[in-house]
Amino acid sequence: MSERLTRDDVVKVAYLARLDLSPDEVERATEQLGDMLEHFADIDALDLDDVAPMTQPYPLVNVMREDVVEPGLDRAEVLDAAPQTEDGRFRVPPTGGEA
């Protein structure tokens, strides 16, 4: 278990997060979070002075197409295909069950 994390720390964080943890869950969380902190400490101990910072491990290329204006669908034709229309718009049934 991590020397930096105590059972009381986990109980306090659980309280602040409004988590109702059983004593067994507190013990398990203390152990698991302690293991995570130890892993992070291992990472912190690595000599990364010669490693360049990066946001991605590989170069990204924008794959989006050019923004080109193209003609859209004919409004009347689209509305003619709809089951119901009203005032030039689609008419859909209410979702709350009210008319």
C-alpha positions as CSV (number, residue, x, y, z in Angstrom):
1,M,0.0,0.0,0.0
2,S,1.1,3.5,-0.7
3,E,2.7,5.5,2.2
4,R,1.1,8.6,0.8
5,L,-2.5,7.3,1.0
6,T,-4.3,6.3,4.2
7,R,-7.6,4.8,4.9
8,D,-8.7,8.1,6.4
9,D,-7.9,9.8,3.1
10,V,-10.1,7.4,1.2
11,V,-12.9,7.9,3.8
12,K,-12.7,11.6,3.4
13,V,-12.7,11.6,-0.4
14,A,-15.6,9.1,-0.4
15,Y,-17.5,11.5,2.0
16,L,-16.8,14.5,-0.2
17,A,-17.9,12.5,-3.3
18,R,-21.0,11.4,-1.4
19,L,-20.1,7.7,-1.8
20,D,-21.4,5.3,0.8
21,L,-18.6,2.8,1.0
22,S,-18.7,-0.2,3.3
23,P,-15.6,-0.9,5.4
24,D,-14.5,-3.6,2.9
25,E,-14.9,-1.2,0.0
26,V,-12.8,1.4,1.8
27,E,-10.1,-1.2,2.4
28,R,-10.2,-2.3,-1.3
29,A,-10.2,1.3,-2.6
30,T,-7.3,2.2,-0.3
31,E,-5.3,-0.7,-1.7
32,Q,-6.2,-0.1,-5.3
33,L,-5.7,3.7,-5.2
34,G,-2.4,3.1,-3.3
35,D,-1.3,0.8,-6.1
36,M,-2.2,3.4,-8.7
37,L,-0.2,6.1,-6.8
38,E,2.8,3.8,-6.7
39,H,2.6,3.2,-10.4
40,F,2.5,7.0,-11.0
41,A,5.5,7.3,-8.7
42,D,7.3,4.8,-10.9
43,I,6.4,6.9,-14.0
44,D,7.6,10.1,-12.2
45,A,11.0,8.4,-11.5
46,L,11.7,7.8,-15.2
47,D,14.4,10.0,-16.8
48,L,12.5,11.8,-19.5
49,D,14.8,14.8,-20.0
50,D,15.6,13.7,-23.6
51,V,12.0,12.9,-24.5
52,A,10.3,15.7,-26.5
53,P,6.8,16.6,-25.4
54,M,4.1,15.6,-27.7
55,T,0.3,15.6,-28.0
56,Q,0.1,12.6,-30.2
57,P,2.4,9.6,-30.7
58,Y,1.9,9.9,-34.5
59,P,1.2,12.8,-36.8
60,L,-2.4,13.6,-37.5
61,V,-3.8,14.7,-40.9
62,N,-7.0,16.6,-41.3
63,V,-9.2,14.2,-43.4
64,M,-12.2,16.5,-43.7
65,R,-13.3,17.6,-47.1
66,E,-13.3,21.1,-48.3
67,D,-16.3,23.1,-47.2
68,V,-18.1,23.6,-50.6
69,V,-21.6,24.9,-51.0
70,E,-23.8,22.4,-52.9
71,P,-27.4,22.4,-53.8
72,G,-29.7,20.9,-51.2
73,L,-32.9,18.9,-51.5
74,D,-36.0,20.5,-52.8
75,R,-38.1,21.5,-49.8
76,A,-41.5,20.7,-51.5
77,E,-40.3,17.3,-52.6
78,V,-39.0,16.4,-49.2
79,L,-42.2,17.6,-47.5
80,D,-44.3,15.6,-50.0
81,A,-42.5,12.4,-48.9
82,A,-43.4,13.0,-45.2
83,P,-46.4,11.3,-43.6
84,Q,-47.7,14.6,-42.2
85,T,-46.8,18.2,-42.7
86,E,-48.1,21.5,-41.2
87,D,-47.3,25.0,-42.3
88,G,-44.3,23.9,-44.4
89,R,-42.8,21.7,-41.7
90,F,-42.8,18.1,-40.6
91,R,-45.6,17.2,-38.2
92,V,-44.5,14.7,-35.6
93,P,-46.6,13.2,-32.8
94,P,-46.0,14.6,-29.3
95,T,-43.4,12.7,-27.3
96,G,-45.1,13.2,-23.9
97,G,-48.3,11.6,-24.9
98,E,-50.2,14.9,-24.8
99,A,-52.0,16.3,-27.9
